[in-house]
């Protein structure tokens, strides 16, 4: 009878499975919770452990098990159809790289994890989390660039001044503004020409702006005893890109002057080995904020006066910083509510996306500002819950910020 009792007790002990007291929290993919627009092929997964029993000291993770599934339903059934790591002996809980089936652009993936503690007990599964892929290859982009026409895009700023073309990049060109009398000057703003090329779907923010130049201020037109307030003659200079496309010059307090001259010492090549100097607008502000250059007389080394190019545009105050944004709008009707709707928005400038009259997020100044000659960013929006069946929906309703024209693309809806 005693032997039978011992066997029964052993059976009861091994028949019970103890759960670990460790609780898995704060699941993240690439340092974000349920992120959108992940554009690396092996995203990194992380989690944090929380100890429920404070008396059980010295606990830590000794192994983990990750499941990644193509649907929430499969994950709920503990099916990792994309990646099932099995039990991995490791205490790593930060930046565990995905190593399953190849991921696809624009697709949402679901995952969860469980761990083993120092006593060998396994935790409960974590709550599920997800991530949505961005665009993994340039060929995934199916959108077209959209934007204002050339005429309306240029209307808010004017084309401005353009020198005659030269075959030599080191030809000296200059343009000079006469304020009419000596004035107190607080700052000078040089606006580069924003020019649209038919051959490429974007605006160049530095069209004709010299690679090397200097700016002087004097009280006489011959610029005798002029004070040089900006000097970029030692190495090539590239002005800031969108949204500003301007070169600011802050002057010291109590500075006075009448003539402002910009001298180009190395011209930018624009086409067919032709070099010239172009500038959209010059603004000269007093300490009280008045634009002293508004309507001021302009003198130049030479000027191309044709079409929209004219020195008179150089001091025509278009209030560039206050110019209105371009609004782009389209409607569509859905026969069925979409299972998934993702918008990838990109643009040379900053924009906001609206759907059914409501802004889709609380972000400002998206996408991030970059040098558009090298890189253009995009933003991912999940619009699934914002569409309704058989209702007209504005598809694209961005508002470019900071007075810029937004030339943007949208894909994936």
C-alpha positions as CSV (number, residue, x, y, z in Angstrom):
1,X,0.0,0.0,0.0
2,X,2.9,2.3,0.8
3,X,4.5,1.7,-2.7
4,X,1.2,2.5,-4.4
5,X,0.9,5.9,-2.6
6,X,4.4,6.9,-3.6
7,X,3.7,6.2,-7.3
8,X,0.5,8.2,-7.1
9,X,2.2,11.2,-5.6
10,X,5.0,11.2,-8.2
11,X,2.3,11.0,-11.0
12,X,0.5,14.0,-9.5
13,X,3.8,16.0,-9.2
14,X,4.8,15.5,-12.8
15,X,1.3,15.8,-14.2
16,X,1.1,19.4,-13.1
17,X,2.7,22.1,-15.3
18,X,3.8,25.2,-13.4
19,X,3.7,28.5,-15.3
20,X,6.4,31.0,-14.9
21,X,5.7,34.2,-13.0
22,X,7.4,36.3,-15.7
23,X,5.0,38.5,-17.6
24,X,5.9,39.7,-21.1
25,X,5.2,43.4,-21.8
26,X,5.9,46.2,-24.3
27,X,6.3,44.2,-27.5
28,X,8.1,46.4,-30.1
29,X,9.3,46.0,-33.7
30,X,12.2,48.3,-34.6
31,X,11.6,50.2,-31.3
32,X,8.0,51.0,-32.1
33,X,4.6,49.5,-31.0
34,X,2.6,48.1,-33.9
35,X,4.6,50.2,-36.4
36,X,3.7,51.1,-40.0
37,X,6.1,51.3,-42.9
38,X,8.9,49.0,-41.8
39,X,11.2,48.9,-44.8
40,X,13.9,46.4,-43.8
41,X,13.7,42.8,-44.7
42,X,14.6,41.4,-41.2
43,X,12.9,43.7,-38.7
44,X,14.1,43.4,-35.1
45,X,11.7,42.3,-32.3
46,X,12.0,43.3,-28.6
47,X,10.1,42.8,-25.4
48,X,10.3,43.6,-21.7
49,X,9.9,41.1,-18.8
50,X,7.9,42.0,-15.6
51,X,8.1,39.9,-12.4
52,X,4.7,39.3,-10.8
53,X,6.0,37.7,-7.6
54,X,8.4,40.1,-5.9
55,X,9.5,37.5,-3.4
56,X,10.9,35.3,-6.3
57,X,14.2,37.2,-6.7
58,X,16.9,36.5,-9.3
59,X,14.5,35.6,-12.1
60,X,15.5,36.1,-15.7
61,X,14.8,34.8,-19.2
62,X,16.7,31.6,-20.2
63,X,14.9,30.9,-23.5
64,X,12.2,32.3,-25.8
65,X,9.8,31.1,-28.4
66,X,8.5,33.5,-31.1
67,X,5.6,33.0,-33.5
68,X,5.0,35.2,-36.5
69,X,1.8,34.7,-38.5
70,X,0.1,36.1,-41.5
71,X,-3.2,36.6,-39.7
72,X,-4.5,37.2,-36.2
73,X,-6.6,34.0,-36.5
74,X,-3.6,31.8,-37.1
75,X,-1.6,33.4,-34.3
76,X,-4.5,32.8,-31.9
77,X,-4.2,29.1,-32.8
78,X,-0.5,29.2,-32.0
79,X,0.3,28.8,-35.7
80,X,3.5,30.6,-36.8
81,X,3.1,30.0,-40.5
82,X,5.8,32.6,-41.3
83,X,8.3,32.0,-38.5
84,X,8.2,29.6,-35.6
85,X,11.5,29.7,-33.7
86,X,10.7,26.8,-31.3
87,X,12.4,27.0,-28.0
88,X,15.6,29.1,-28.3
89,X,18.1,28.9,-25.4
90,X,18.9,32.6,-25.0
91,X,18.4,35.5,-22.6
92,X,18.2,38.0,-25.5
93,X,15.0,40.1,-25.5
94,X,16.2,43.1,-27.5
95,X,16.5,43.3,-31.2
96,X,15.9,39.6,-32.1
97,X,16.1,39.7,-35.9
98,X,13.2,38.1,-37.9
99,X,14.5,35.1,-39.8
100,X,11.4,33.5,-41.4
101,X,9.7,33.4,-44.7
102,X,10.5,36.4,-47.0
103,X,8.3,39.4,-46.1
104,X,6.3,41.4,-48.7
105,X,5.8,45.1,-49.1
106,X,2.7,46.6,-47.6
107,X,1.7,43.5,-45.7
108,X,0.7,43.3,-42.0
109,X,2.3,40.6,-39.8
110,X,1.3,39.4,-36.3
111,X,3.6,38.1,-33.6
112,X,3.8,37.0,-30.0
113,X,6.4,35.5,-27.7
114,X,6.7,33.4,-24.6
115,X,9.8,32.8,-22.4
116,X,11.3,30.3,-19.9
117,X,12.7,31.4,-16.5
118,X,15.6,30.2,-14.4
119,X,13.6,27.3,-13.0
120,X,12.7,26.0,-16.4
121,X,9.0,27.1,-16.2
122,X,7.5,28.6,-19.3
123,X,5.4,31.9,-19.2
124,X,2.0,32.5,-20.8
125,X,2.1,33.8,-24.3
126,X,2.3,37.6,-24.6
127,X,-0.5,39.5,-26.1
128,X,-0.3,39.7,-29.8
129,X,1.4,42.6,-31.6
130,X,1.9,43.5,-35.3
131,X,3.9,45.4,-37.8
132,X,3.2,46.6,-41.3
133,X,5.9,46.5,-44.0
134,X,6.7,49.6,-46.1
135,X,8.1,49.6,-49.6
136,X,11.0,47.2,-49.8
137,X,11.9,47.9,-53.5
138,X,11.6,50.8,-55.9
139,X,9.6,48.5,-58.2
140,X,6.9,48.3,-55.5
141,X,5.9,51.9,-56.1
142,X,2.9,52.0,-58.5
143,X,1.9,55.6,-57.9
144,X,2.3,58.6,-60.2
145,X,3.6,62.0,-59.0
146,X,0.8,64.5,-58.7
147,X,1.0,68.3,-58.1
148,X,0.3,71.7,-59.3
149,X,0.9,72.7,-62.9
150,X,4.1,74.6,-63.7
151,X,2.2,77.9,-64.1
152,X,0.3,77.7,-60.8
153,X,3.4,76.4,-58.9
154,X,5.5,79.3,-60.0
155,X,2.8,82.0,-59.7
156,X,3.3,82.5,-55.9
157,X,7.0,83.2,-56.3
158,X,7.9,84.3,-59.8
159,X,10.9,83.0,-61.8
160,X,13.1,86.0,-60.9
161,X,16.6,87.0,-62.2
162,X,18.7,85.1,-64.6
163,X,22.0,86.1,-66.0
164,X,23.1,85.4,-69.6
165,X,24.7,82.0,-70.1
166,X,28.5,81.5,-70.1
167,X,30.8,78.6,-71.2
168,X,33.1,79.3,-68.3
169,X,32.0,78.4,-64.8
170,X,34.4,81.0,-63.3
171,X,32.8,84.0,-65.1
172,X,31.9,86.7,-62.6
173,X,28.2,87.6,-62.4
174,X,26.5,90.0,-59.9
175,X,23.2,91.5,-59.0
176,X,22.6,94.5,-56.9
177,X,19.7,96.0,-55.0
178,X,19.3,99.7,-54.2
179,X,17.2,100.4,-51.1
180,X,16.9,104.1,-52.1
181,X,18.7,105.4,-49.0
182,X,20.7,104.1,-46.1
183,X,18.5,101.9,-43.9
184,X,18.9,99.9,-40.7
185,X,19.2,96.2,-41.8
186,X,18.4,93.3,-39.6
187,X,18.6,90.4,-42.1
188,X,18.8,89.5,-45.8
189,X,17.0,86.5,-47.4
190,X,18.1,85.1,-50.8
191,X,15.5,82.8,-52.3
192,X,16.7,80.3,-54.8
193,X,14.7,79.6,-58.0
194,X,12.3,76.6,-57.7
195,X,12.1,75.3,-61.2
196,X,10.0,72.5,-62.7
197,X,11.6,70.2,-65.3
198,X,9.3,68.4,-67.7
199,X,11.7,65.5,-67.9
200,X,11.6,64.7,-64.2
201,X,8.7,64.8,-61.7
202,X,10.1,67.2,-59.2
203,X,11.2,70.8,-58.5
204,X,14.8,71.6,-58.2
205,X,15.3,74.0,-55.2
206,X,18.6,75.6,-56.3
207,X,18.2,76.3,-60.0
208,X,21.0,78.5,-61.2
209,X,22.2,79.3,-57.7
210,X,26.0,79.8,-57.7
211,X,28.3,77.3,-56.2
212,X,30.6,80.0,-54.9
213,X,29.6,83.6,-54.1
214,X,29.8,86.4,-51.6
215,X,27.4,89.1,-50.4
216,X,28.4,92.7,-49.7
217,X,26.6,95.8,-48.3
218,X,27.8,99.4,-49.0
219,X,26.6,103.0,-49.1
220,X,27.6,103.6,-52.7
221,X,26.8,101.7,-56.0
222,X,30.5,101.1,-56.8
223,X,30.7,99.1,-53.5
224,X,33.7,101.0,-52.3
225,X,34.5,100.1,-48.7
226,X,31.8,97.5,-48.8
227,X,31.3,95.2,-45.9
228,X,31.2,91.5,-46.8
229,X,28.4,89.9,-44.8
230,X,28.6,86.4,-46.3
231,X,31.4,84.6,-48.0
232,X,31.1,81.2,-49.6
233,X,34.1,81.4,-52.0
234,X,36.4,78.8,-50.5
235,X,34.4,75.7,-51.4
236,X,31.2,74.8,-53.2
237,X,28.0,75.8,-51.4
238,X,24.6,74.0,-51.7
239,X,21.6,76.0,-50.3
240,X,19.1,74.4,-48.0
241,X,16.5,72.3,-49.8
242,X,12.7,72.2,-49.4
243,X,10.8,73.7,-47.7
244,X,12.8,76.9,-47.4
245,X,15.0,77.1,-50.5
246,X,16.6,80.2,-49.1
247,X,19.9,81.5,-47.8
248,X,19.4,83.6,-44.6
249,X,22.0,86.3,-43.6
250,X,21.7,87.7,-40.1
251,X,23.4,91.1,-39.6
252,X,24.8,92.6,-36.4
253,X,22.7,95.0,-34.4
254,X,22.9,98.6,-35.6
255,X,24.0,97.7,-39.2
256,X,23.1,100.2,-41.9
257,X,23.4,100.1,-45.7
258,X,21.8,101.0,-49.0
259,X,23.3,98.8,-51.7
260,X,23.3,95.0,-51.4
261,X,25.3,93.0,-54.0
262,X,25.5,89.3,-54.6
263,X,28.6,88.3,-56.6
264,X,28.9,84.8,-58.1
265,X,32.5,83.6,-58.5
266,X,31.7,80.0,-59.6
267,X,28.5,79.4,-61.6
268,X,26.4,76.2,-61.6
269,X,26.1,74.2,-64.7
270,X,22.5,73.8,-65.9
271,X,22.6,72.2,-69.3
272,X,24.8,71.6,-72.3
273,X,27.9,73.0,-70.5
274,X,26.1,76.4,-70.0
275,X,26.7,78.2,-66.7
276,X,24.5,81.0,-65.4
277,X,23.4,82.8,-62.2
278,X,19.8,82.7,-61.1
279,X,17.9,84.1,-58.1
280,X,14.2,84.2,-57.4
281,X,13.9,87.0,-54.9
282,X,15.9,89.2,-52.5
283,X,14.3,90.3,-49.2
284,X,16.0,92.8,-47.0
285,X,14.3,93.3,-43.6
286,X,14.5,96.2,-41.1
287,X,14.6,95.5,-37.4
288,X,10.9,96.2,-37.4
289,X,10.2,93.5,-39.9
290,X,9.6,95.7,-43.0
291,X,10.9,94.4,-46.3
292,X,13.1,97.3,-47.5
293,X,13.7,95.6,-50.9
294,X,10.0,95.6,-51.9
295,X,10.0,97.3,-55.3
296,X,13.6,98.4,-55.0
297,X,15.8,99.2,-58.1
298,X,18.0,96.4,-59.4
299,X,21.3,96.6,-61.3
300,X,23.1,93.6,-62.7
301,X,26.3,92.6,-64.6
302,X,23.9,91.3,-67.3
303,X,20.4,89.9,-67.4
304,X,18.2,87.7,-69.6
305,X,15.0,89.6,-70.0
306,X,12.7,87.0,-71.6
307,X,9.5,85.2,-70.7
308,X,9.1,85.2,-66.9
309,X,12.8,86.0,-66.3
310,X,13.2,89.7,-65.4
311,X,15.2,91.6,-62.8
312,X,12.0,93.4,-61.8
313,X,10.8,90.1,-60.3
314,X,13.7,90.0,-58.0
315,X,12.3,92.7,-55.6
316,X,8.6,92.0,-56.2
317,X,7.6,91.0,-52.7
318,X,5.6,87.8,-53.1
319,X,5.5,87.1,-49.3
320,X,7.1,83.8,-50.0
321,X,7.0,82.8,-46.3
322,X,3.2,83.3,-46.3
323,X,2.3,81.8,-49.6
324,X,-0.7,79.5,-49.7
325,X,-0.3,75.7,-50.0
326,X,-1.6,73.6,-52.9
327,X,-4.6,71.5,-52.2
328,X,-5.0,68.2,-54.2
329,X,-8.2,66.3,-54.0
330,X,-9.9,63.3,-55.5
331,X,-13.0,61.3,-54.9
332,X,-13.7,57.5,-55.2
333,X,-16.6,55.3,-54.4
334,X,-16.1,51.9,-52.7
335,X,-18.4,49.0,-53.6
336,X,-17.2,47.0,-50.5
337,X,-15.5,48.0,-47.3
338,X,-11.8,47.2,-47.8
339,X,-10.1,44.4,-45.8
340,X,-7.0,46.5,-45.6
341,X,-6.2,50.0,-46.8
342,X,-2.7,51.4,-46.6
343,X,-1.5,54.7,-48.0
344,X,2.2,55.5,-48.7
345,X,2.6,59.2,-49.1
346,X,5.7,60.9,-50.4
347,X,6.4,64.4,-51.6
348,X,8.9,67.1,-52.2
349,X,7.7,69.2,-49.3
350,X,5.5,68.6,-46.3
351,X,1.9,67.5,-46.5
352,X,-1.2,66.4,-44.6
353,X,-3.5,63.6,-45.7
354,X,-7.3,63.9,-45.1
355,X,-10.0,61.4,-45.6
356,X,-13.8,62.2,-45.5
357,X,-12.8,65.7,-44.3
358,X,-10.7,64.5,-41.3
359,X,-7.0,64.5,-40.9
360,X,-5.8,60.9,-40.7
361,X,-3.2,61.5,-38.0
362,X,-1.8,64.1,-35.6
363,X,1.6,64.5,-37.3
364,X,3.0,67.8,-38.4
365,X,5.8,68.4,-40.9
366,X,5.7,65.0,-42.7
367,X,7.6,63.7,-44.5
368,X,10.9,64.6,-42.9
369,X,12.9,67.3,-44.7
370,X,15.9,65.9,-46.6
371,X,18.2,66.9,-49.5
372,X,15.9,65.9,-52.3
373,X,18.7,65.5,-54.7
374,X,19.7,62.4,-52.7
375,X,16.7,61.1,-50.8
376,X,13.0,61.5,-50.6
377,X,11.1,60.1,-47.5
378,X,7.6,58.7,-47.3
379,X,4.9,58.3,-44.6
380,X,2.7,55.2,-44.1
381,X,-1.0,55.6,-43.1
382,X,-3.4,52.8,-42.1
383,X,-6.8,53.9,-43.5
384,X,-8.7,50.6,-43.1
385,X,-11.1,51.8,-40.4
386,X,-11.7,55.2,-42.2
387,X,-13.3,53.8,-45.4
388,X,-17.0,53.1,-45.5
389,X,-18.9,51.1,-48.2
390,X,-20.5,53.0,-51.1
391,X,-19.5,56.4,-50.0
392,X,-17.6,59.1,-51.9
393,X,-14.2,59.4,-50.3
394,X,-11.6,62.1,-51.0
395,X,-8.6,60.1,-51.8
396,X,-5.9,62.6,-51.6
397,X,-6.2,65.9,-49.7
398,X,-2.8,67.0,-48.7
399,X,-1.9,70.5,-47.7
400,X,1.7,71.5,-48.3
401,X,3.2,73.3,-45.4
402,X,5.4,76.4,-45.2
403,X,4.3,77.9,-48.5
404,X,5.5,75.0,-50.7
405,X,4.0,73.3,-53.6
406,X,3.7,69.6,-52.7
407,X,4.5,67.3,-55.7
408,X,3.6,64.0,-54.2
409,X,2.8,60.4,-54.9
410,X,0.4,58.1,-53.2
411,X,0.4,54.3,-53.5
412,X,-1.2,51.2,-52.0
413,X,-4.8,52.2,-51.3
